[in-house]
Amino acid sequence: MGKRRWIIFSAIFISYWLPFFDRNLTSPALPLIIEDWNLSMAQAGIIATVMLFTYAFGQLPAGYLADRYGRRVLLIMGSGSIAVLNLLLGSAHSFVSFIAVRLVFGLAAAWNLGPSMALVRDWIPMHLRGLAFSFLGFATTLGPLLALFWGRAILADHHWSYIFTYAALPSVLALVLIWTLVRDAKPSDREAVREEEARAAGRPLETAPPAEETGAGASFGWATYKTAFTDYRLWAIYLAWALIVGEFYVVLHFLPTFLVTYHGMELGSAVAVSTSWLWVGLAVSIPGGWLSDRLRSRKWFTCLVSVWASVIVLLLPLFPLKILTPVLGLMGVFWFSTTGAFYAWCSEVSERVSPAIVATVLSTASLFGQLGGAGGTYLAGLLADAYGQGFLMLSAGMAGVLSVVVLFAFLPETFSGRAGVNK
């Protein structure tokens, strides 16, 4: 089963990476779109963010459908739709038509995230889950960076519309990989995963749950689905996800502005310094996931390491300019090294609550994350207007610290790799 598992995971990785690549293609194209269509900055802002609304609210039905009818069909629909929508974006000839397609694009992108994460839970045993989820965290950073390089390469010889037209090719590749390699886990597959978990933990295999509760396209009623919105542990996941993504979005979008207005840095240098933590994140996310599978506690690793990233964000106004680049690199180490552990921990808690609704829970968490990102960015801007630029990072850091408090207080330990015990 080991070889087949990782073949399936390679297609899952591509499927998860795809929306993060395609949704950021507007960034390199936006200056030329503004020039071609004579847009205002407000209209440009709408182009950049409008798909987030449908992307956020599309998570909920995507998770439910993946739990009820299977993960694979959602990934096929998502990747195929993204390919078609990229062609439509490349042929759009007005602001209105472009916005209309981007709204539909948000729904298609939502079909990939929760089902992909649920497939990791279905196929990957607990003692390898931190590593597997760290690859998905790696994809969230790799997508935007590759989108910038893709756009730069296309614009060297082509009109901006070809950025989207040619992007249909990776979408078709993802569709082919998913169609040929991915399949939903059957009860026998889940049983094999449980047996491997038991061997890794050095304990007898527990009685397997009924087949209808494996979460691989099983049929369940409203009472089971309702659990996603009644269990306090799941609400802790949703709140923490909103706070974490809110912190991330504030730093991602406002860090260059903060460096220019608060520290007096030149804009070009500010942009360069602002990407240092993302490059560090690419380097440490996978080793961090590997490490989390071998430590004594997933919970303590996630909370103790990630809180230091938030403390650094809190204290950014106090650091002198000359040490800011290494400080941001250290922040990236703390932040991204726990991504795989955090995803794995959330999937394991949701599996403990109800194995039948894992995709629903993870998709709902993503919904709250998007809402937290949008709301947190707006709130940080309001605080900065009222109290000064230092409150941009202060508010973000406070959100991150609060997320750790919520996680530590309300989520149980689920896995201990070093001790070989699945809690």
Secondary structure, DSSP 8 states (H G I E B T S, - for coil): -HHHHHHHHHHHHHHHHHHHHHTTTHHHHHHHHHHHHT--HHHHHHHHHTHHHHHHHHHHHHHHHHHHH-HHHHHHHHHHHHHHHHHHHHH--SHHHHHHHHHHHHHHHHHHHHHHHHHHHHHS-HHHHHHHHHHHHHHHHHHHHHHHHHHHHHHTTS-THHHHHHHHHHHHHHHHHHHHH-----HHHHHHHHHHHHHHHTS-------GGGS-SS----HHHHHGGGT-HHHHHHHHHHHHHHHHHHHHHHHHHHHHHHTT---HHHHHHHHTHHHHHHHHHHHHHHHHHTTSS-HHHHHHHHHHHHHHHHHHGGGS-GGGHHHHHHHHHHHHHTTHHHHHHHHHHHHHHH-GGGHHHHHHHHHHHHHHHHHHHHHHHHHHHHHH-THHHHHHHHHHHHHHHHHHHHH----EETTTTEE-
